[in-house]
Amino acid sequence: MATTTPSGWEPVIGLEVHAQLLTATKAFCRCRTSFGDPPNTHVCPVCLGLPGSLPVLNERAVEYALRFAEAVNLRVPEQSTFSRKNYFYPDMPKDYQVSQYDEPITVDGWLEVDGGRVGIERAHLEEDTGKTVHVGGGGRIHEADHSLVDYNRAGVPLMEIVSRPDLRNAEHARSYVGELRAVLQAIGVSDVKMEEGSMRVDANVSVRPSGASELGTKVEIKNMNSFRAVERAIAYELERHVRVLEEGGTLVQETRLWDPDREETRSMRSKESAHDYRYFPDPDLPPLVLTDAFVEEVRRTLPELPDARRQRFVTALGLPEYDAEVLTARRDVADYFEAVVRAHDNAKAASNWVMGDILRLVRERKLDDAPVITEWPVAAAHLAELIALIDEGAISGKIAKTVFEEMVAGGAAPRAIVAERGLTQVSDEGTIVTAIDQVLAANASKVDEYRSGKDKLFGFFVGQVMKATSGKANPEIVNRVLKERLGGSTS
């Protein structure tokens, strides 16, 4: 699918990202927020909206909202209020959602993405809904035999992050979501697991003629649970808008669902406006007034942000920008990498091992399913020791791969493995010369062919020497001595 908009049209895209906050309990009650537990086991009169129950705001959720505000340059007003957003879905047991409307907790910030700023209009607190499961007919409501509702998720604290319509193509939108995800994880406020619904993205999409100032008809896209889905759903909808308009049709403001199987959007319902929800201040929750001391304490404890860390990896550690981008996509990966570098100062080698063998095993073992990776395939100190052995010339890169597999299998330190198995690299030039002379004597005809111009035979000789030394010979010495013995360098 093409992700560019036909010439003559300008896309206008804004995103609403809902991030579940990583609190132990729900937004307004003491029920647990753990994912995957049996249905309706974490409910109480408050989150079920039973008569007479009263909500109490979770202080940690407020702290997390302020932490995010500091990370993305949002302003924190002196006062914010909670409102009731009224609608009637089975997954909302109170028939209203506690959210924030005209006085949100944070406003007017921005995030640096791809060398430019994307405005963030607001990031406000609200409670999540329950989860409806449609049974039968492929899980779709219009085909289901019946539906079940699990209220474990109802009341889990959410932060809704509303961007300004500053995004201009599908790739830009994907980059914004990726950077936002990295920030949320880095500051420790959400596990941002899109596949579990703890980070959900809605897109508001429209197009207008290039150079026009008036906005086109807006459509909201829901059901995007991966970076790929965000990019492809927006690209599809932009193409649909242009096609309808160029064919003389009319777009309607509506909400559409992304169907990942058919890779298309389909109409869900007409788009609601604010007045449809009949917002009014929640009488059970007083205005939230934050002290300067509380805000300053949150600001003081903010960790290093992904963009700053990325730049430091490039400037201070000398990493390529690509490496820095990969390593800072997850805070735990960046922490692990830095632990390796602290133990042995070879940043590029550490980056290669982490991005290659370590992350391969992380993906295979699904260790990244956890909010934070704690059980790494290899301890950071052991990986650093392995890199040190290579740098010292004690083992070759090829032997290092064998040692690494044994480290993964048994957890032993690399020096112990090398000593136990006798894998120390042979760097004694006299020993290597002897092996090379034996190989050349046993392959005299190939030596003549090489000297007559068949340069590709050089690799054959290297292989024979490595075989004769059980793969332990220092490759640099082997290459140098072979060239000397064969009479010059290869082309």
C-alpha positions as CSV (number, residue, x, y, z in Angstrom):
1,M,0.0,0.0,0.0
2,A,1.3,3.4,-0.9
3,T,1.6,5.8,2.1
4,T,1.8,9.1,0.2
5,T,-1.1,11.3,-0.6
6,P,-1.8,12.2,-4.2
7,S,-0.5,15.6,-5.3
8,G,-2.9,18.5,-4.8
9,W,-4.1,17.3,-1.4
10,E,-2.8,17.9,2.1
11,P,-3.5,15.4,4.9
12,V,-4.4,16.8,8.4
13,I,-3.9,14.2,11.1
14,G,-4.3,14.3,14.9
15,L,-3.9,11.4,17.3
16,E,-5.6,10.5,20.6
17,V,-3.5,8.1,22.5
18,H,-4.9,6.4,25.6
19,A,-2.2,5.0,27.9
20,Q,-3.2,2.9,30.9
21,L,-1.2,4.2,33.9
22,L,1.0,1.7,35.7
23,T,-0.6,2.1,39.1
24,A,-1.3,-0.8,41.5
25,T,-4.9,0.2,42.0
26,K,-7.7,1.8,40.0
27,A,-8.2,5.5,39.5
28,F,-10.9,6.0,42.2
29,C,-10.9,2.8,44.3
30,R,-8.6,0.2,45.8
31,C,-9.3,-2.6,43.2
32,R,-6.2,-4.1,41.6
33,T,-5.2,-3.3,38.0
34,S,-3.5,-6.6,37.0
35,F,-4.1,-7.8,33.5
36,G,-5.3,-11.3,32.5
37,D,-6.9,-12.3,35.8
38,P,-10.3,-14.2,35.8
39,P,-13.2,-11.9,34.7
40,N,-14.9,-9.7,37.3
41,T,-12.5,-10.6,40.1
42,H,-11.3,-7.0,40.6
43,V,-14.5,-5.0,41.2
44,C,-16.1,-3.2,44.0
45,P,-19.1,-0.9,44.6
46,V,-17.1,2.2,43.4
47,C,-15.9,0.9,40.0
48,L,-19.3,-0.8,39.5
49,G,-21.1,2.5,40.2
50,L,-23.4,1.1,43.0
51,P,-25.6,3.6,44.8
52,G,-23.9,5.3,47.8
53,S,-20.3,4.5,46.8
54,L,-17.9,7.4,46.7
55,P,-14.7,7.7,44.6
56,V,-11.3,8.8,46.0
57,L,-8.7,9.9,43.5
58,N,-5.5,7.8,43.1
59,E,-2.6,10.1,44.0
60,R,-0.1,8.0,42.0
61,A,-2.1,8.6,38.8
62,V,-1.8,12.4,39.4
63,E,2.0,12.0,39.9
64,Y,2.3,10.1,36.6
65,A,0.3,12.7,34.7
66,L,2.7,15.4,36.1
67,R,5.7,13.3,35.2
68,F,4.5,13.0,31.6
69,A,3.8,16.8,31.5
70,E,7.4,17.5,32.4
71,A,8.6,15.1,29.8
72,V,6.7,16.7,26.9
73,N,6.7,20.3,27.9
74,L,3.0,20.5,29.0
75,R,1.8,23.3,31.3
76,V,0.2,22.3,34.6
77,P,-2.7,24.7,35.5
78,E,-3.3,25.6,39.1
79,Q,-6.6,23.7,39.1
80,S,-8.2,20.9,37.2
81,T,-11.6,19.3,37.5
82,F,-13.3,15.9,36.8
83,S,-16.5,15.6,34.8
84,R,-19.0,12.9,34.0
85,K,-19.0,11.9,30.3
86,N,-22.4,10.4,29.8
87,Y,-23.0,7.5,27.5
88,F,-24.6,4.1,27.6
89,Y,-22.5,1.1,26.6
90,P,-22.6,-2.2,28.5
91,D,-18.9,-2.0,29.3
92,M,-19.4,1.3,31.3
93,P,-21.2,0.1,34.5
94,K,-22.0,3.6,35.8
95,D,-23.4,4.8,32.4
96,Y,-20.9,7.6,32.6
97,Q,-17.1,7.8,32.5
98,V,-15.2,10.0,34.9
99,S,-13.0,12.1,32.7
100,Q,-11.7,15.7,32.3
101,Y,-13.3,18.2,30.0
102,D,-12.8,21.9,30.1
103,E,-10.2,22.0,32.9
104,P,-7.7,19.2,32.2
105,I,-4.6,18.5,34.4
106,T,-2.1,19.4,31.7
107,V,-2.2,21.5,28.5
108,D,-0.3,22.9,25.6
109,G,2.9,20.9,25.2
110,W,5.0,19.4,22.4
111,L,7.1,16.4,21.4
112,E,10.1,16.4,19.1
113,V,9.6,13.9,16.3
114,D,11.7,13.5,13.2
115,G,13.4,16.9,13.7
116,G,10.2,18.8,14.2
117,R,7.7,19.6,16.9
118,V,4.3,17.9,17.2
119,G,2.0,19.9,19.4
120,I,0.1,18.2,22.3
121,E,-3.1,20.0,23.1
122,R,-3.7,18.3,26.4
123,A,-3.1,15.1,28.4
124,H,-5.9,14.5,30.8
125,L,-6.9,11.8,33.4
126,E,-9.9,9.5,33.1
127,E,-11.0,6.0,33.9
128,D,-11.0,3.1,31.5
129,T,-14.1,1.1,30.5
130,G,-14.7,-2.6,30.9
131,K,-14.1,-5.1,28.2
132,T,-16.9,-6.7,26.1
133,V,-16.3,-10.1,24.6
134,H,-18.6,-11.1,21.7
135,V,-19.1,-14.9,21.6
136,G,-19.5,-16.7,18.3
137,G,-19.4,-15.4,14.7
138,G,-15.7,-14.6,14.7
139,G,-15.9,-12.2,17.7
140,R,-17.9,-9.4,15.9
141,I,-20.9,-7.9,17.6
142,H,-23.2,-8.2,14.6
143,E,-22.4,-11.9,14.2
144,A,-22.2,-12.9,17.9
145,D,-24.5,-15.4,19.6
146,H,-24.2,-13.4,22.9
147,S,-21.8,-11.0,24.6
148,L,-20.0,-11.1,28.0
149,V,-18.7,-8.2,29.9
150,D,-15.6,-8.2,32.2
151,Y,-15.4,-5.2,34.5
152,N,-11.8,-5.8,35.7
153,R,-10.6,-3.0,33.5
154,A,-13.4,-0.6,34.4
155,G,-11.8,2.2,36.5
156,V,-8.2,1.5,35.5
157,P,-6.5,5.0,35.3
158,L,-6.0,6.3,31.8
159,M,-4.2,9.3,30.4
160,E,-5.6,10.5,27.1
161,I,-2.9,12.4,25.1
162,V,-4.4,14.6,22.4
163,S,-2.1,15.8,19.7
164,R,-2.7,18.9,17.7
165,P,-3.4,18.3,13.9
166,D,0.2,18.7,13.1
167,L,0.9,15.3,11.5
168,R,1.0,15.3,7.7
169,N,1.4,11.7,6.6
170,A,1.0,8.1,7.9
171,E,4.7,7.6,8.4
172,H,4.9,10.8,10.6
173,A,2.0,9.5,12.7
174,R,3.8,6.2,13.2
175,S,7.0,8.0,14.3
176,Y,5.0,10.1,16.7
177,V,3.4,7.1,18.3
178,G,6.8,5.4,18.6
179,E,8.4,8.4,20.3
180,L,5.4,8.8,22.6
181,R,5.7,5.1,23.5
182,A,9.4,5.4,24.3
183,V,8.7,8.5,26.5
184,L,5.9,6.8,28.5
185,Q,8.0,3.7,29.1
186,A,11.2,5.7,29.9
187,I,9.4,7.7,32.7
188,G,7.8,4.6,34.1
189,V,4.2,5.6,33.9
190,S,2.8,2.9,31.5
191,D,3.9,-0.5,30.2
192,V,2.6,0.7,26.7
193,K,1.7,-2.8,25.6
194,M,-0.5,-2.2,22.5
195,E,-1.3,-5.9,22.1
196,E,-2.9,-5.9,25.6
197,G,-4.7,-2.6,25.2
198,S,-2.6,-0.7,27.7
199,M,-1.8,1.8,24.9
200,R,-4.5,2.5,22.3
201,V,-4.5,4.9,19.4
202,D,-7.4,6.7,17.7
203,A,-6.7,8.9,14.7
204,N,-8.6,11.9,13.4
205,V,-8.0,12.2,9.7
206,S,-9.0,14.7,7.0
207,V,-7.7,16.1,3.7
208,R,-7.9,19.5,2.1
209,P,-6.7,21.0,-1.1
210,S,-3.0,22.0,-0.9
211,G,-2.7,25.5,0.3
212,A,-6.2,25.7,1.7
213,S,-6.7,26.9,5.3
214,E,-10.2,25.4,5.9
215,L,-10.2,21.9,7.4
216,G,-11.9,19.0,5.6
217,T,-14.4,16.6,7.0
218,K,-12.9,14.7,9.8
219,V,-13.1,10.9,10.3
220,E,-12.0,9.1,13.5
221,I,-10.3,5.7,13.1
222,K,-10.3,3.2,16.0
223,N,-9.0,-0.3,16.6
224,M,-5.4,0.3,15.8
225,N,-3.3,-1.9,18.1
226,S,0.2,-1.8,16.6
227,F,2.5,0.6,14.9
228,R,1.9,-1.1,11.6
229,A,-1.9,-0.7,12.0
230,V,-1.5,3.0,12.8
231,E,0.4,3.6,9.6
232,R,-1.6,1.5,7.3
233,A,-5.0,2.5,8.6
234,I,-4.2,6.2,8.2
235,A,-2.8,5.7,4.8
236,Y,-5.9,3.8,3.7
237,E,-8.2,6.4,5.0
238,L,-6.3,9.3,3.4
239,E,-6.5,7.5,0.0
240,R,-10.3,6.8,0.6
241,H,-10.9,10.5,1.3
242,V,-9.1,11.7,-1.8
243,R,-10.8,9.1,-4.0
244,V,-14.3,10.0,-2.7
245,L,-13.6,13.8,-3.2
246,E,-12.1,13.4,-6.7
247,E,-15.1,11.3,-7.8
248,G,-17.4,14.1,-6.7
249,G,-18.6,12.4,-3.6
250,T,-19.2,13.7,-0.1
251,L,-17.5,12.6,3.1
252,V,-19.4,12.3,6.4
253,Q,-18.1,12.9,9.9
254,E,-18.1,9.4,11.4
255,T,-16.1,6.9,13.4
256,R,-14.6,4.0,11.5
257,L,-13.0,0.7,12.6
258,W,-9.7,-0.6,11.1
259,D,-10.1,-4.2,9.9
260,P,-6.6,-5.7,10.0
261,D,-7.6,-8.8,8.1
262,R,-9.0,-6.9,5.1
263,E,-6.7,-3.9,5.6
264,E,-9.5,-1.5,5.2
265,T,-11.7,0.8,7.4
266,R,-15.4,0.3,7.8
267,S,-18.1,2.6,9.2
268,M,-19.0,2.1,12.8
269,R,-21.2,5.1,13.8
270,S,-21.7,8.8,13.3
271,K,-19.1,10.9,15.1
272,E,-20.2,12.3,18.5
273,S,-19.6,15.9,19.5
274,A,-18.9,17.1,23.0
275,H,-22.5,18.1,23.6
276,D,-23.6,14.6,22.9
277,Y,-21.9,13.4,26.0
278,R,-23.6,16.0,28.3
279,Y,-20.5,16.7,30.3
280,F,-21.0,18.2,33.8
281,P,-18.7,18.4,36.8
282,D,-18.6,15.3,39.0
283,P,-20.2,16.2,42.3
284,D,-18.3,13.5,44.1
285,L,-14.8,14.7,43.2
286,P,-13.6,18.2,44.3
287,P,-11.4,20.3,42.1
288,L,-7.8,19.1,42.0
289,V,-5.4,21.8,43.3
290,L,-1.7,21.0,43.1
291,T,0.9,22.5,45.4
292,D,4.2,23.9,44.0
293,A,6.1,21.5,46.2
294,F,4.3,18.4,44.8
295,V,4.9,19.5,41.2
296,E,8.6,20.3,42.0
297,E,9.1,16.9,43.6
298,V,7.8,15.1,40.5
299,R,10.0,17.3,38.3
300,R,13.1,16.5,40.4
301,T,12.6,12.7,40.1
302,L,12.2,12.6,36.3
303,P,14.7,10.3,34.6
304,E,16.6,11.0,31.4
305,L,14.3,11.1,28.4
306,P,14.7,9.0,25.3
307,D,15.7,11.9,23.0
308,A,18.4,13.1,25.4
309,R,19.7,9.6,25.9
310,R,19.7,9.0,22.2
311,Q,21.8,12.1,21.6
312,R,24.2,11.2,24.4
313,F,24.7,7.7,22.9
314,V,25.7,9.4,19.7
315,T,27.9,12.3,21.0
316,A,29.4,10.7,24.1
317,L,29.6,7.1,23.1
318,G,30.2,7.5,19.4
319,L,27.3,5.3,18.3
320,P,25.6,5.6,14.9
321,E,22.2,7.2,15.0
322,Y,20.6,4.0,14.0
323,D,22.1,2.1,17.0
324,A,21.1,4.9,19.4
325,E,17.5,4.8,18.0
326,V,17.2,1.0,18.5
327,L,18.7,1.0,21.9
328,T,16.6,3.8,23.3
329,A,13.3,2.5,22.0
330,R,12.9,0.7,25.4
331,R,14.3,2.0,28.6
332,D,15.2,-1.4,29.9
333,V,17.2,-2.2,26.8
334,A,19.1,1.1,27.1
335,D,19.8,0.4,30.8
336,Y,21.1,-3.0,29.9
337,F,23.4,-1.6,27.2
338,E,24.8,1.0,29.5
339,A,25.5,-1.6,32.2
340,V,27.6,-3.6,29.6
341,V,29.5,-0.4,28.6
342,R,30.2,0.5,32.3
343,A,31.7,-3.0,32.8
344,H,33.8,-2.8,29.6
345,D,34.2,0.4,27.6
346,N,33.6,-0.7,24.0
347,A,30.2,0.9,23.1
348,K,30.0,-0.2,19.5
349,A,30.8,-3.8,20.3
350,A,28.2,-3.7,23.1
351,S,25.7,-2.2,20.7
352,N,26.3,-4.9,18.1
353,W,25.8,-7.7,20.6
354,V,22.7,-6.2,22.3
355,M,21.0,-5.3,19.0
356,G,21.9,-8.7,17.5
357,D,22.2,-11.8,19.7
358,I,20.6,-10.4,22.9
359,L,17.5,-8.9,21.3
360,R,17.1,-12.0,19.2
361,L,16.8,-14.1,22.3
362,V,14.6,-11.5,24.0
363,R,12.1,-11.8,21.1
364,E,12.3,-15.6,20.8
365,R,11.6,-16.0,24.5
366,K,9.0,-13.2,24.6
367,L,10.8,-11.5,27.5
368,D,9.7,-8.2,26.1
369,D,6.1,-9.1,27.0
370,A,6.9,-7.9,30.5
371,P,6.7,-4.2,31.3
372,V,10.4,-4.3,32.2
373,I,12.8,-7.0,31.2
374,T,14.5,-8.3,34.3
375,E,15.6,-11.9,33.3
376,W,18.1,-11.2,30.5
377,P,19.5,-14.1,28.5
378,V,23.0,-13.1,29.7
379,A,24.0,-10.9,32.6
380,A,25.3,-7.6,31.5
381,A,28.6,-8.2,33.3
382,H,29.1,-11.5,31.5
383,L,28.5,-9.9,28.1
384,A,31.0,-7.2,28.9
385,E,33.5,-9.9,29.9
386,L,32.9,-11.7,26.6
387,I,33.6,-8.5,24.6
388,A,36.8,-7.9,26.8
389,L,38.0,-11.4,25.8
390,I,37.7,-10.5,22.1
391,D,39.4,-7.1,22.6
392,E,42.2,-8.8,24.5
393,G,42.8,-11.2,21.6
394,A,42.0,-14.2,24.0
395,I,39.3,-15.5,21.7
396,S,38.2,-14.8,18.1
397,G,34.8,-13.5,17.1
398,K,33.9,-17.0,15.9
399,I,34.8,-18.6,19.2
400,A,32.9,-15.9,21.0
401,K,29.7,-17.1,19.3
402,T,30.3,-20.6,20.7
403,V,31.1,-19.2,24.2
404,F,27.9,-17.0,24.0
405,E,25.7,-20.0,23.4
406,E,27.2,-21.8,26.4
407,M,26.7,-18.7,28.5
408,V,23.0,-18.7,27.5
409,A,22.6,-22.4,28.1
410,G,24.3,-22.6,31.5
411,G,24.8,-19.1,32.8
412,A,28.5,-19.5,33.4
413,A,31.0,-16.6,33.0
414,P,32.8,-16.5,29.7
415,R,36.3,-16.7,31.1
416,A,35.4,-19.9,33.0
417,I,33.9,-21.4,29.8
418,V,37.0,-20.5,27.8
419,A,39.4,-22.0,30.4
420,E,37.3,-25.1,30.9
421,R,37.0,-25.9,27.2
422,G,40.5,-24.7,26.2
423,L,39.1,-22.2,23.8
424,T,41.8,-19.6,24.2
425,Q,42.8,-18.1,20.9
426,V,46.3,-19.0,19.6
427,S,48.2,-15.7,19.1
428,D,51.7,-17.2,19.2
429,E,53.1,-16.3,15.8
430,G,55.6,-19.2,15.8
431,T,52.7,-21.8,16.3
432,I,50.7,-20.1,13.6
433,V,53.6,-20.1,11.2
434,T,54.1,-23.8,11.7
435,A,50.4,-24.5,10.9
436,I,50.5,-22.3,7.8
437,D,53.7,-24.0,6.5
438,Q,52.1,-27.4,7.0
439,V,48.9,-26.3,5.1
440,L,50.9,-24.8,2.2
441,A,53.1,-27.9,1.9
442,A,50.0,-30.2,1.8
443,N,48.4,-28.0,-0.9
444,A,51.4,-27.2,-3.2
445,S,49.3,-27.3,-6.4
446,K,46.9,-24.8,-5.0
447,V,49.8,-22.6,-4.0
448,D,50.9,-22.6,-7.6
449,E,47.4,-21.7,-8.8
450,Y,47.2,-18.9,-6.3
451,R,50.5,-17.4,-7.4
452,S,49.4,-17.7,-11.0
453,G,46.5,-15.3,-10.3
454,K,43.7,-17.3,-8.6
455,D,43.4,-14.9,-5.7
456,K,40.1,-16.4,-4.5
457,L,42.1,-19.4,-3.2
458,F,43.3,-17.2,-0.3
459,G,40.1,-17.9,1.6
460,F,40.7,-21.6,1.1
461,F,44.1,-21.3,2.8
462,V,42.6,-19.3,5.7
463,G,40.0,-22.0,6.2
464,Q,42.6,-24.8,6.2
465,V,44.7,-23.0,8.8
466,M,41.7,-22.4,11.0
467,K,40.7,-26.0,10.7
468,A,44.3,-27.1,11.6
469,T,44.2,-25.0,14.7
470,S,40.6,-26.0,15.7
471,G,39.5,-22.5,14.9
472,K,41.7,-21.0,17.6
473,A,44.3,-19.2,15.5
474,N,44.2,-15.4,15.6
475,P,42.7,-14.4,12.2
476,E,44.7,-11.2,11.9
477,I,48.0,-13.1,12.3
478,V,46.8,-15.8,10.0
479,N,46.0,-13.3,7.2
480,R,49.2,-11.4,7.6
481,V,51.5,-14.5,7.7
482,L,49.7,-16.2,4.8
483,K,50.1,-13.1,2.6
484,E,53.8,-13.1,3.4
485,R,54.3,-16.8,2.8
486,L,52.3,-16.8,-0.5
487,G,54.2,-13.8,-1.8
488,G,52.2,-10.6,-1.5
489,S,48.7,-9.3,-0.9
490,T,45.5,-10.5,-2.6
491,S,43.5,-8.2,-4.8
